[in-house]
Amino acid sequence: MFVKVAVPGPFLSPLDYAVPEVLAETGLPVVGGRVWVPFRNKKMIGLVMSLTESTELAAEKIKAIDSVVDEAALFSEAEMHFLRWASHYYHEPIGQVVQTALPKRLRAGESQTVAGVAAWQLTVSGNKAESEIPTNASQQRVVWTFLKQQSGAVTAEDFKLAVPGNWRTPLKRFQQQGWVSEIELPCINAFSAREKLPRPGHILHPPQQAAVDAVLASSGFDAFLLEGVTGSGKTEVYLDIIQSVIAKGQQALVLVPEIGLTPQTVRRFEAFLQTPVAVMHSGLNDKERHCAWYAVKSHQVSVLLGTRSALFTPFANLGVCILDEEHDLSFKQQEGFRYSARDCLVRRAQLQQVPVVLGSATPSIETLHNAQLGRYHHLTLLQRAGAAQMPDIKLLDVRGEPMVAGISDSLQQKMAEHLANGHQVLLFLNRRGFAPVLICHQCGWQAVCEQCDANMTYHQQVNELRCHHCGAQAPAPHSCPSCGADHFASVGVGTEQIQKWVQTHFPQASFLRIDRDTTRLKGQMQALTEQASNGEADILIGTQMLAKGHHFPKVTLVGMLDIDQGLFSCDFRAAERMAQLIVQVSGRSGRGQFAGEVVIQTHHPEHPLLKVLVEKGYPAFAQQALKGRHQAELPPFQYQILLRAEAIDGQLGWLLLNEIKQALNFARMSVLLPPINKQISDLVDEAASQRDAYGQVDLASLEVFGPVSAPMLKRQGRFRYQLLLQGRQRSQLHQWLAEVEGLLYQLPLAKKVRWSIDVDPQEMG
C-alpha cells in the first residue's frame, strides 16, 4: 500500500510514500490524518491525501512513512476536497495549504485533543451549607456565595476575576466536606472566562426578519448578499440565524475582518446566544489557538468567530457560514498562500452544502456583480434600526480656505457647535504619525528610507523617523545631513498632528487617538474603543481602525480630512475603496438618539464619482463603477492573475518574469512560431505534460502585460516587478497558467528570486 502525503515545500502534488507492513498491526494511516515521513535528512509532519495500491515511481525510490500520528482524520471528506480545491485554484503547493489549515502545535505533531480544565460547583448538600460556615470565616462565605450565584460550574479563571484574595483554601475545605464537586469542562473554558452577561432582547423589524427567513429557508447551499446600511442591524440578523442553527444541533462559522472587532463581537454573541464562543485570530498564543480548533472540531462549542485563517478550521457539523464586512481588504492574504477568505468561504459552503451570508454596507463590486447575475440572493436593509437616522453627508470645498493641520476653519466651527451640545466628534485621517515627509527648510533634503522608494514618516512624540513599509526606524536628525542646517519643516498631516491641533484649539476637550501606534499592546484596542463608546472622550481621532463595526452612540459629527488621494490612484480599485471608506466612517455618526452629520473636506467637490456617492448613495456609485469597469475591460468582467518577483539584484526579478512571459507566449504561439528559447520550450513541454487535466485552451483570447516595475519599485531592500495575466474566461486563464506552472519551479532564476502567484489580486502594489 502507498500513501500520497502533502508535505511543506514547492510540490504541486502530494509525495508518494510506502506503508510498511508493521503498521498493519499498530494502525494504518487514514486519509485526512497526519503521519511522520522522512524527507531528505529529517522527519516532517505530512497530511495523508489519499491511499493507493500502486505508484508510477520505481519502488527503490519510494521511502516508507515512519509512523502514524492520527487514528482518526482531522478533516472530513468535504474539508479535504476544499483543501485540494484551494491548492488547485490558487496554484499553491498542497503542503503549504495544509500548513495554513493546521495550528502550529498540530504542525509539530502534537495530539489533536486538548485536555479539559478543572471546574467546581456546589453539591446538593453544599447548596444548604450556609448556616454551617463559621461566622468569622469571611473568605469561606465569599467563596460559597460566589458558587451559589452561578448557574453552572466555575473555573479558576472565573474565581480570579470575581473573588479577591485566596479562594483555593476555602474551596479545598468545601470539597473535603462534600459541599463542592470537581468536574472537567472543555479547554475553551480556560481561555474564555468573561463576565456572564444577561441576554439582551431584540425585536427584528420586517426587512430583518425577511432576511433571516430567507437564509433559514434554504436547503443545502445558497449564497446571500446582505446589503444593509450602517446601523441597520445586520448583526441581529446574524444572531437570529445562528440561534436557529444551534437549535438544530449544528455549528456556525463567522468571519470578521479585524482583530479589533473580535472582543466586542464575542461579548455580544455570547450574551445573546448564552453559550461560549470560540475565538481564533493571530493574537492568540499556540495553546489558545489549538484549544479553539479542537473545541470546534469536537463540537464542544457551536460558534467559531475568527479572522481570515479561521476559515480552514474543521467542524463537527457545520450549519452556516457568515462573513461580515465582505468588502474588507484584510480578507485577502497578501503574503505566502494568497487566498481570499471571502471566495474560499463561498466555495467551502458549497462543498459542505450549507448557506453562506456575505454582509456589508458597501459590498464589493465583484459581489454586487454576482448578485446581479443571480449567483447570490440579494437581501437589503435600507433603514437604520430603531429611531436612528442616516447622517447628513456634505462635501466641504476647501479650495483657497485657510487650513491648519489639515483642518479648515469651517470644520473647526462645526466641531465647536457639536461639542457645545455635549456630543462627540470623530476626526478621520487614514495616516498615522505626525507628518509623512520631513524636509530641510534650507536645502530641500528629505528623509527617505534607504530600503524603500518612500519617505520616512516623522513621529514627533518619540522624535523618530519610521518607514511604514519596511519598519525601519531612525532618530530624527538634529541637523540636515546634506547642508548642516537645523531648520526642518514637516509636510503633510498625520494623526499625531491632529492630536496636537486638538490640544491647542480645544484645550478643555478630552480626546482619544486610535491608530496602530496607540494600540500596539494586547487589549489596548478594546480598552480605547470601550472608552469611546461610553462617551469618555469628546473628540475621537483615528485611522481606518475606527471605520467599521464600532458603535459610538454619542458621535454626531464626523470630519473626514483627506480623501482626495483615492480619486487619483494607479490602482483601478482605489475609487471603490475610497467610497467604501467614506460610507463606513460616515456610519459612525448619528447612531444614537441625535441626528448625525458628516463633513468631507475635498479639493475636488465636482468629481463625478464623489458627487454620485454623496448625492445618490453607494448603490448608485457602485453601478457607475461597474459600468466603468465593463468599458475598461477590468474585473469583474475580466479575470486576473498577478505574478510578482523581487530580488536584491535590481534586474533578476524582471529577467525571471520575462522568461515566464516567453514561456506563456510560446505556449500560445508554438504552432505558429519557432521557440524563442530552447530551454524554455523544453520546460514548457515538460510542464504541460505534467499539469492537471484542464483540457484544451483557447489561448488566443488571453493577454499578458509586462513585466513592469511595481508602483513602489524598491521595498525592504528588494527590487520588485510584476507580470499580469488577464482573460475573459476564468477557467481558460487558469489553464494557460497551468501550461507553464511547473516551469516556475524549474527555471534557474526561480531559485534566486522571491516570487509569488496572486490569483484575483486585490492590490497592484
C-alpha positions in Angstrom: 0.0 0.0 0.0 1.1 3.6 -0.8 0.0 6.9 0.5 0.1 10.3 -1.1 1.3 12.8 1.6 1.1 16.6 1.5 4.4 18.0 3.0 5.6 21.6 3.2 7.6 22.6 0.1 7.3 23.5 -3.5 5.5 20.4 -4.6 2.4 20.9 -6.7 1.1 17.4 -5.9 1.5 15.1 -2.8 4.5 12.9 -2.5 4.3 9.1 -2.6 5.3 7.0 0.4 5.1 3.3 1.1 3.2 1.9 4.1 5.4 -0.6 6.0 3.7 -3.9 6.9 4.3 -3.4 10.6 1.7 -0.6 10.5 -0.9 -3.2 9.6 -0.7 -4.3 13.3 -0.2 -0.9 15.0 -2.6 1.2 12.8 -2.8 2.2 9.2 -2.8 5.8 8.1 -6.1 7.4 7.3 -7.0 10.0 4.7 -7.1 13.4 6.4 -4.7 12.2 9.2 -1.1 13.1 9.9 2.0 10.9 9.5 5.7 11.4 10.2 7.6 10.9 7.0 11.3 11.0 6.1 12.3 13.9 3.9 15.9 14.3 2.9 17.8 14.3 6.1 15.0 15.0 8.5 11.5 13.9 9.5 8.4 16.0 8.7 4.7 16.0 9.5 2.5 15.5 6.5 -1.2 15.0 5.8 -2.4 11.9 4.0 -4.3 13.0 1.0 -5.1 9.5 -0.4 -4.4 5.8 -0.2 -3.4 3.8 -3.3 -2.3 0.3 -4.2 0.1 1.3 -6.8 2.5 4.1 -7.8 4.2 5.3 -11.0 7.5 5.7 -9.3 10.2 3.0 -9.1 9.9 1.0 -5.9 13.5 1.7 -4.9 12.9 5.5 -5.0 10.0 5.4 -2.5 10.6 5.8 1.2 8.3 4.4 3.8 6.4 6.5 6.3 7.9 6.5 9.8 4.8 6.5 12.0 1.1 7.3 12.1 0.1 10.3 14.3 -3.7 10.2 14.0 -6.1 7.2 14.3 -9.0 9.4 13.2 -9.0 12.0 10.4 -8.5 15.7 11.2 -10.6 16.8 8.2 -13.8 15.4 6.7 -14.1 14.3 3.1 -15.7 17.6 2.1 -13.0 19.6 4.0 -10.3 17.6 2.2 -11.9 18.4 -1.1 -11.9 22.0 0.0 -8.1 22.0 0.7 -7.4 20.3 -2.7 -9.6 22.9 -4.4 -7.8 25.8 -2.7 -4.4 24.4 -3.8 -5.6 23.9 -7.4 -7.4 27.3 -7.7 -4.6 29.4 -6.1 -1.8 27.4 -7.8 -0.3 26.9 -4.3 1.6 23.7 -3.3 -0.8 21.5 -1.4 1.6 21.2 1.5 1.6 25.0 2.0 -2.2 24.9 2.0 -2.2 22.2 4.7 0.3 24.3 6.8 -2.1 27.2 6.7 -5.0 24.9 7.8 -3.3 23.4 10.8 -2.5 25.2 14.1 1.2 25.3 15.0 1.0 22.6 17.6 -0.5 20.1 15.1 2.1 21.0 12.5 4.6 19.9 15.2 3.0 16.5 15.6 1.2 17.1 18.9 -2.1 15.3 19.7 -5.2 16.8 18.2 -7.0 16.5 21.5 -6.7 19.1 24.2 -7.1 18.3 27.9 -10.1 19.9 29.7 -10.0 22.4 32.6 -11.0 21.8 36.2 -14.2 23.4 37.4 -16.2 23.4 40.6 -19.8 23.5 41.6 -21.9 23.2 44.7 -23.4 19.8 45.5 -26.9 19.3 46.9 -25.6 19.5 50.5 -23.4 22.4 49.6 -26.4 24.4 48.5 -27.7 24.2 52.0 -24.5 24.7 53.9 -24.5 28.4 54.5 -25.5 28.0 58.2 -22.6 25.7 58.8 -20.0 28.2 57.7 -18.4 29.8 60.8 -19.4 33.4 61.2 -15.8 34.6 61.3 -14.8 32.7 58.1 -15.4 35.7 55.8 -13.4 34.3 52.9 -15.3 31.0 53.0 -18.5 32.9 52.9 -17.4 34.9 49.9 -16.4 31.7 48.0 -19.6 30.0 48.9 -21.8 33.0 47.9 -20.0 33.2 44.6 -20.6 29.5 43.9 -24.2 29.8 44.9 -24.8 32.7 42.5 -23.5 30.7 39.5 -25.8 28.7 37.2 -23.0 26.2 36.4 -19.5 25.1 37.3 -16.8 27.8 37.5 -13.1 27.6 36.6 -10.0 29.0 38.2 -10.2 32.0 35.7 -13.7 32.7 36.9 -12.5 32.8 40.5 -9.6 35.0 39.7 -11.9 37.6 38.1 -14.6 37.6 40.8 -13.1 36.6 44.1 -10.3 38.7 45.6 -7.6 37.0 47.8 -7.2 33.3 48.5 -10.1 31.3 47.2 -8.3 27.9 46.9 -8.1 27.1 50.6 -11.9 27.6 51.2 -12.6 25.6 48.1 -10.4 22.7 49.2 -12.2 22.7 52.6 -15.6 22.6 50.9 -14.5 19.7 48.8 -13.4 17.8 51.9 -16.8 18.4 53.4 -18.6 17.2 50.3 -20.1 20.6 49.6 -18.3 21.1 46.3 -17.6 18.6 43.4 -14.9 19.0 40.8 -15.7 18.3 37.1 -13.8 18.8 33.8 -15.0 21.3 31.3 -13.8 21.7 27.7 -10.5 23.6 27.4 -12.2 26.6 25.9 -13.4 27.5 29.4 -9.8 28.1 30.5 -9.4 30.9 28.0 -12.9 32.3 27.6 -13.6 33.4 31.2 -15.7 36.5 30.6 -18.4 38.3 32.6 -21.7 36.5 32.3 -23.9 39.0 30.6 -27.7 38.9 30.7 -29.3 38.0 27.4 -30.4 41.2 25.5 -33.6 41.1 23.8 -34.2 42.5 20.3 -37.2 42.6 18.0 -36.4 42.3 14.3 -38.2 44.7 12.0 -39.8 43.2 8.9 -36.8 43.5 6.5 -34.5 41.9 9.1 -37.0 39.1 9.7 -37.4 38.6 5.9 -33.6 38.2 5.6 -33.5 35.6 8.5 -36.4 33.7 7.0 -34.7 33.6 3.5 -31.5 32.2 4.9 -33.2 29.6 7.1 -35.5 28.5 4.3 -32.6 27.5 2.1 -31.9 23.8 1.7 -28.3 22.9 1.2 -26.0 25.6 -0.4 -27.2 29.1 -1.1 -25.2 32.3 -1.2 -26.7 35.5 0.2 -25.6 39.1 0.0 -26.9 41.0 2.9 -26.6 44.7 2.0 -27.6 46.9 4.9 -26.8 50.5 5.6 -24.6 51.2 8.6 -26.5 50.7 11.8 -29.3 48.7 10.1 -28.9 45.7 12.4 -27.0 43.2 10.3 -25.5 41.6 13.4 -29.1 41.0 14.8 -29.8 39.1 11.6 -26.6 37.0 12.0 -27.5 36.2 15.6 -31.1 35.0 14.8 -29.7 32.8 12.0 -27.1 31.3 14.3 -29.6 30.8 17.1 -31.8 28.7 14.8 -28.8 26.7 13.5 -27.6 25.9 17.1 -31.2 24.8 17.9 -30.8 22.2 15.2 -27.6 20.9 16.7 -25.4 22.5 14.1 -22.5 24.9 14.2 -21.7 28.4 12.8 -18.5 29.9 11.3 -18.4 33.7 11.5 -15.5 35.6 10.0 -14.8 39.3 10.8 -12.1 41.5 9.2 -10.2 42.9 12.2 -8.9 41.6 15.5 -10.1 44.8 17.0 -13.7 43.8 16.3 -13.4 40.4 17.9 -13.7 41.2 21.7 -16.8 43.4 21.4 -18.4 40.9 18.9 -17.7 38.0 21.2 -19.4 39.6 24.1 -22.4 40.4 22.0 -22.6 36.9 20.6 -22.2 35.2 24.0 -24.7 37.4 25.7 -27.4 36.8 23.0 -26.7 33.1 22.4 -25.9 32.3 26.1 -23.2 29.9 25.0 -19.4 30.1 24.9 -18.0 31.3 21.5 -14.6 30.0 20.3 -12.3 32.8 19.0 -9.5 32.4 16.5 -7.1 35.1 15.3 -3.4 35.9 15.1 -3.4 37.5 18.6 -3.8 34.1 20.3 -0.9 32.0 21.6 -0.4 28.5 20.3 -2.2 26.8 23.2 -5.3 29.1 22.8 -5.4 28.5 19.1 -5.1 24.7 19.4 -7.8 24.7 22.1 -10.2 26.7 19.9 -9.5 24.4 16.9 -10.2 21.3 19.0 -13.3 22.7 20.7 -14.9 23.4 17.3 -13.9 20.1 15.7 -15.2 18.1 18.7 -18.4 20.2 18.9 -17.6 21.4 22.4 -18.7 24.8 21.1 -21.2 25.7 18.5 -19.8 29.1 17.2 -16.4 30.0 15.9 -15.7 33.7 15.5 -12.4 34.5 13.8 -10.4 36.4 11.3 -9.2 35.2 7.9 -7.4 32.0 8.8 -10.3 30.6 10.9 -11.8 29.7 7.5 -9.8 26.4 7.5 -11.0 25.0 10.9 -12.7 21.6 10.7 -16.2 21.4 12.1 -18.2 18.5 13.5 -21.5 19.7 12.0 -21.3 23.0 10.1 -24.6 24.6 9.5 -24.0 28.1 8.3 -21.1 30.4 7.2 -21.2 34.2 7.8 -18.7 36.8 6.6 -19.2 40.3 7.9 -17.8 43.3 6.0 -17.3 41.2 3.0 -15.7 44.0 1.0 -12.8 44.4 3.5 -9.3 44.0 2.0 -8.0 42.1 5.1 -9.9 39.0 3.9 -7.3 38.7 1.2 -4.0 37.1 2.3 -1.2 39.2 0.9 1.8 37.0 1.7 2.6 33.3 1.2 -0.6 31.4 0.3 -2.5 34.3 -1.2 -6.1 33.2 -0.7 -9.3 35.2 -0.5 -11.2 34.2 2.7 -14.4 35.5 1.1 -14.2 33.5 -2.0 -12.9 30.4 -0.2 -15.8 30.6 2.3 -18.3 30.6 -0.5 -16.6 27.5 -2.0 -16.4 25.7 1.4 -20.1 26.4 2.0 -20.9 25.0 -1.5 -18.8 21.8 -0.8 -20.4 21.3 2.6 -23.9 22.2 1.3 -24.7 24.9 3.8 -25.8 28.5 3.3 -23.3 31.4 3.3 -24.1 35.0 4.2 -21.9 37.9 3.0 -22.8 41.1 4.8 -21.7 44.7 4.1 -23.0 48.2 3.9 -20.7 48.7 1.0 -20.4 45.4 -1.0 -17.5 45.0 -3.3 -18.1 45.5 -7.0 -17.4 41.8 -7.6 -20.0 40.7 -5.1 -22.6 43.1 -6.4 -22.0 41.7 -9.9 -22.5 38.2 -8.7 -25.8 39.3 -7.1 -26.9 40.9 -10.3 -26.2 37.7 -12.2 -28.3 35.7 -9.8 -25.4 33.8 -8.3 -26.2 35.3 -4.9 -29.6 36.2 -3.4 -29.6 39.9 -2.7 -31.1 40.9 0.7 -31.3 44.5 1.7 -31.7 46.5 4.9 -32.4 50.1 3.8 -33.1 51.8 7.2 -31.2 52.0 10.5 -32.6 50.0 13.4 -34.7 51.8 15.9 -35.2 55.6 15.7 -31.7 56.3 14.4 -31.5 58.1 11.1 -28.8 58.2 8.4 -26.4 61.1 8.8 -26.4 64.1 6.5 -23.3 64.0 4.3 -21.8 67.2 2.9 -18.9 68.0 0.7 -16.8 70.9 2.0 -14.9 72.7 -0.7 -11.6 73.7 1.0 -10.0 75.3 -2.1 -8.5 78.6 -1.0 -9.7 78.2 2.6 -7.2 78.6 5.4 -6.2 75.3 6.9 -4.1 74.3 9.9 -3.0 70.7 10.4 -5.4 69.8 7.5 -8.4 71.2 9.3 -10.4 74.1 7.8 -12.0 76.9 9.7 -15.4 75.7 8.6 -14.8 72.3 10.1 -13.5 73.8 13.3 -16.7 75.8 13.7 -18.8 72.7 13.2 -16.8 70.9 15.8 -17.3 73.7 18.3 -21.1 73.6 17.7 -21.4 69.8 18.3 -19.1 69.9 21.4 -21.1 72.7 22.9 -24.2 70.5 22.6 -22.4 67.8 24.6 -21.9 65.5 21.7 -18.8 63.6 20.4 -16.8 64.5 17.3 -14.8 62.0 15.2 -11.9 63.2 13.1 -10.8 60.7 10.5 -7.4 60.7 8.8 -6.0 57.5 7.4 -2.4 58.4 8.0 -0.6 57.9 11.4 2.4 59.7 12.6 3.0 63.5 12.7 3.8 64.1 9.1 4.6 61.9 6.1 7.6 64.0 5.0 10.4 65.7 6.9 12.2 68.3 4.8 15.2 70.6 5.3 13.9 74.2 5.0 17.3 75.3 3.8 18.3 72.9 1.0 15.2 70.7 0.4 16.8 67.5 1.7 14.1 64.9 2.6 14.2 61.9 5.0 13.9 58.9 2.7 14.1 55.2 3.6 17.3 53.5 2.4 15.4 50.2 1.9 12.3 51.5 0.1 11.3 54.1 -2.5 9.5 56.0 0.1 9.8 58.9 2.6 10.3 58.2 6.3 7.3 59.4 8.3 8.1 61.7 11.2 6.7 60.6 14.6 7.1 63.7 16.8 6.1 62.1 20.1 9.1 59.8 20.1 11.1 62.1 17.8 11.7 59.3 15.3 11.6 58.7 11.6 9.8 55.5 10.7 9.2 53.7 7.4 5.6 52.5 7.2 6.6 50.0 4.5 9.6 48.1 5.9 9.5 49.1 9.6 12.9 50.9 9.6 13.4 53.4 12.3 16.0 56.1 13.0 16.2 59.1 15.4 15.1 62.4 13.9 18.2 64.4 12.8 19.3 67.5 14.8 20.8 69.0 11.7 20.5 68.4 8.0 22.7 65.6 6.7 23.1 67.5 3.4 23.8 71.1 4.4 24.0 71.1 8.2 21.1 73.5 8.8 18.9 72.9 11.8 15.6 74.1 10.5 13.2 71.4 9.4 9.7 71.6 8.0 7.1 68.8 8.2 5.0 68.3 5.0 1.6 66.7 5.2 -0.5 65.7 8.2 -0.8 62.6 10.4 -3.0 61.7 13.4 -0.3 62.9 15.8 -0.5 66.4 14.3 -4.3 66.3 14.5 -4.0 65.4 18.2 -1.7 68.4 18.8 -4.1 70.7 16.9 -7.0 69.5 19.1 -5.0 70.1 22.3 -4.3 73.7 21.1 -7.7 74.7 19.7 -9.9 72.7 22.2 -7.9 72.6 25.4 -10.9 71.8 27.6 -12.0 68.8 25.5 -10.9 65.3 26.2 -9.7 63.2 23.3 -8.7 59.7 22.3 -6.4 58.8 19.4 -6.9 55.3 18.0 -4.4 54.1 15.4 -1.7 51.4 15.2 0.7 53.4 17.3 -1.7 53.7 20.3 -3.0 50.1 20.1 0.2 48.0 19.9 -0.2 46.2 23.2 -2.8 43.5 23.8 -6.1 44.8 25.0 -5.4 48.5 24.1 -7.7 48.5 21.1 -10.6 47.0 23.2 -10.0 49.4 26.1 -9.9 52.5 23.8 -13.0 51.6 21.8 -14.9 50.9 25.0 -13.9 54.4 26.3 -15.0 55.9 23.0 -18.3 54.0 23.0 -19.0 55.0 26.7 -18.6 58.7 25.8 -15.4 59.1 27.9 -13.8 61.4 25.2 -15.2 64.5 23.5 -13.0 64.1 20.3 -12.0 60.9 18.7 -9.0 60.9 16.3 -8.4 57.8 14.3 -7.5 55.9 11.1 -9.4 53.2 9.4 -9.3 51.1 12.6 -12.4 53.2 13.5 -14.1 52.8 10.2 -16.3 49.8 10.7 -18.2 47.8 13.2 -17.9 50.2 16.2 -20.9 51.7 17.9 -20.3 55.3 19.2 -23.8 56.5 20.1 -22.7 60.0 21.1 -20.8 60.8 17.9 -22.9 63.3 15.9 -20.1 64.8 13.7 -17.6 63.0 11.6 -14.9 65.1 9.8 -13.0 63.4 7.0 -9.8 65.3 6.4 -8.1 63.9 3.3 -9.9 61.5 1.0 -8.8 63.0 -2.4 -5.9 60.6 -2.7 -8.4 57.8 -3.6 -9.6 59.8 -6.6 -6.3 59.7 -8.5 -4.6 56.4 -7.9 -2.9 54.0 -10.3 -5.0 51.2 -8.8 -8.3 50.9 -10.5 -9.9 49.8 -7.2 -8.9 52.9 -5.4 -12.1 54.8 -6.0 -14.2 51.9 -4.8 -12.1 51.6 -1.6 -12.4 55.4 -1.1 -16.2 55.2 -1.4 -16.4 52.2 1.0 -14.3 54.1 3.5 -16.4 57.2 3.3 -19.6 55.3 3.8 -18.1 53.2 6.6 -16.6 56.1 8.5 -19.8 58.2 8.0 -21.7 55.3 9.6 -20.2 56.1 12.9 -22.3 59.3 13.1 -25.8 59.6 14.3 -26.2 56.0 15.6 -27.8 57.2 18.9 -30.8 59.4 19.6 -29.3 62.6 18.0 -29.0 63.3 14.3 -25.6 62.9 12.7 -23.6 65.0 10.3 -20.6 64.2 8.1 -18.3 66.8 6.6 -15.9 65.6 3.8 -13.1 68.1 3.1 -12.1 68.0 -0.6 -10.3 70.0 -3.2 -12.4 68.2 -5.9 -16.0 68.8 -5.0 -17.1 68.4 -8.6 -15.5 65.0 -9.1 -18.3 62.9 -10.7 -17.8 59.8 -8.6 -17.7 61.8 -5.4 -20.8 63.7 -6.3 -22.7 60.5 -7.1 -21.7 58.9 -3.8 -22.7 61.9 -1.7 -25.9 62.8 -3.6 -27.2 59.3 -4.6 -25.5 56.9 -2.2 -23.2 53.9 -2.5 -25.6 51.7 -4.7 -25.6 54.4 -7.4 -21.8 54.8 -7.1 -21.3 51.0 -7.4 -23.5 50.9 -10.6 -21.5 53.7 -12.2 -18.2 52.0 -11.2 -19.5 48.7 -12.7 -20.2 50.5 -15.9 -16.7 51.9 -16.0 -15.2 48.5 -15.3 -17.1 47.0 -18.2 -16.0 49.7 -20.6 -12.4 49.3 -19.5 -12.5 45.5 -19.5 -11.5 45.2 -15.9 -12.7 42.8 -13.1 -15.3 41.5 -12.7 -15.7 41.4 -16.5 -12.1 40.1 -16.8 -10.2 37.8 -14.6 -6.6 38.4 -13.5 -3.6 36.6 -12.1 -0.6 38.6 -11.0 2.9 37.1 -10.9 5.3 39.0 -8.6 9.1 38.7 -8.4 11.5 40.5 -6.2 15.3 40.3 -5.6 18.1 42.3 -4.1 19.7 42.4 -7.5 17.9 45.1 -9.5 17.3 43.0 -12.7 16.8 39.4 -11.6 13.1 39.8 -10.9 12.5 41.4 -14.3 14.5 38.6 -16.0 12.6 35.8 -14.3 9.2 37.3 -15.3 10.4 37.9 -18.8 11.3 34.2 -19.1 7.9 33.3 -17.8 6.3 35.6 -20.3 8.2 34.0 -23.1 7.0 30.6 -21.9 3.4 31.8 -21.8 3.7 33.3 -25.3 5.3 30.1 -26.5 2.5 28.0 -25.1 0.1 30.2 -27.0 2.0 30.5 -30.3 4.1 27.3 -30.5 2.1 26.1 -33.5 2.9 29.3 -35.4 6.4 30.4 -34.4 9.7 28.7 -33.6 10.7 28.7 -29.9 12.4 31.9 -28.7 14.5 30.0 -26.1 15.1 26.2 -26.4 15.4 25.8 -22.6 12.1 27.4 -22.1 10.4 25.5 -24.8 11.6 22.2 -23.4 10.5 23.1 -19.9 7.1 24.2 -21.3 6.6 20.9 -22.9 7.5 19.1 -19.8 5.4 21.2 -17.5 2.4 20.9 -19.9 2.7 17.1 -19.8 2.7 17.0 -16.0 -0.2 19.5 -15.5 -3.6 18.5 -14.2 -6.3 17.7 -16.8 -7.5 21.2 -17.6 -8.5 20.4 -21.2 -7.9 22.4 -24.3 -7.4 26.2 -24.0 -8.3 29.0 -26.3 -5.1 30.8 -25.7 -5.7 33.5 -28.3 -8.3 35.2 -26.1 -5.8 35.7 -23.2 -3.4 38.6 -22.6 -0.2 39.1 -20.7 1.1 42.6 -19.7 4.6 43.4 -18.5 6.9 42.7 -16.9 6.9 46.1 -15.3 8.2 47.6 -12.1 5.8 47.6 -9.1 4.3 51.1 -8.3 6.9 51.1 -5.5 10.0 49.6 -7.2 12.2 49.1 -4.1 10.8 47.8 -0.9 12.6 46.2 2.1 15.8 46.4 0.0 14.3 44.3 -2.9 13.5 45.4 -6.4 10.0 44.4 -7.3 8.4 43.6 -10.7 5.1 42.1 -11.8 3.5 40.3 -14.7 -0.2 40.4 -15.3 -2.3 37.7 -16.9 -5.8 38.6 -17.9 -8.7 36.8 -19.7 -12.4 36.8 -20.1 -12.9 33.2 -19.0 -11.6 32.2 -15.6 -11.1 28.6 -16.5 -9.1 29.4 -19.6 -6.9 31.8 -17.7 -6.0 29.1 -15.1 -5.5 26.6 -17.8 -3.0 28.9 -19.5 -1.0 29.3 -16.3 -1.1 25.6 -15.7 0.6 25.1 -19.1 3.8 26.6 -17.6 3.2 26.2 -13.9 5.9 23.5 -13.5 8.4 25.8 -15.2 8.2 28.3 -12.3 9.9 25.7 -10.1 12.5 24.6 -12.6 14.0 27.8 -14.1 17.4 28.5 -12.6 16.4 32.1 -11.9 13.5 31.0 -9.8 15.9 29.8 -7.1 17.5 33.3 -6.9 14.3 35.3 -6.8 11.4 35.5 -4.4 8.3 35.1 -6.5 4.6 34.5 -6.0 1.3 33.9 -7.8 -1.6 36.1 -6.8 -4.9 34.9 -8.2 -7.6 37.5 -8.3 -5.2 40.2 -6.9 -6.8 42.9 -4.8 -3.8 45.2 -4.7 -1.5 46.0 -7.7 1.3 47.4 -5.5 
